[in-house]
């Protein structure tokens, strides 16, 4: 698999924009919201975590993500 940094950046920007609609999301909710495959969503989440734009924590539904 070749890592495409432009695609990761594009997906993370798209995801971050959509995450502002609600406070907390599960992985599956984000997958439906952004219409991304698992790998692309994981890479976008990693990018946003590294940029400190989102946080993750463990809740009753499992790991959840929220825009900071």
Secondary structure as the mmCIF struct_conf table of DSSP 4:
data_model
#
loop_
_struct_conf.conf_type_id
_struct_conf.id
_struct_conf.beg_label_comp_id
_struct_conf.beg_label_asym_id
_struct_conf.beg_label_seq_id
_struct_conf.end_label_comp_id
_struct_conf.end_label_asym_id
_struct_conf.end_label_seq_id
HELX_RH_AL_P HELX_RH_AL_P1 UNK A 5 UNK A 19
TURN_TY1_P TURN_TY1_P1 UNK A 20 UNK A 21
BEND BEND1 UNK A 22 UNK A 23
STRN STRN1 UNK A 25 UNK A 26
HELX_RH_AL_P HELX_RH_AL_P2 UNK A 27 UNK A 34
TURN_TY1_P TURN_TY1_P2 UNK A 35 UNK A 35
HELX_RH_AL_P HELX_RH_AL_P3 UNK A 38 UNK A 50
TURN_TY1_P TURN_TY1_P3 UNK A 51 UNK A 52
BEND BEND2 UNK A 53 UNK A 53
STRN STRN2 UNK A 54 UNK A 59
TURN_TY1_P TURN_TY1_P4 UNK A 60 UNK A 61
STRN STRN3 UNK A 62 UNK A 67
#
